């Protein structure tokens, strides 16, 4: 059986809005909002958060590890 995988591509540093993925808005950050929305889709079997190898993305790695994403 095929497995449907959703990949969230995220990076911490950007020129227009650095740290956007972890910025809070109404008690949730962007990454949580996307992850929660994807969890509601029944046809998705797995969600993967993909980050760069940049040292700035260590914050995203640590956050995902804490949240068990």
Buried (B, 14 or more C-beta within 10 A) or exposed (E): EEEEEBEBEBBBEEEEEEBBBBEEEEEEBBBBEBBEEBEEEEEEEEBEBEBEEEEBBEBBEEBBEEEEB
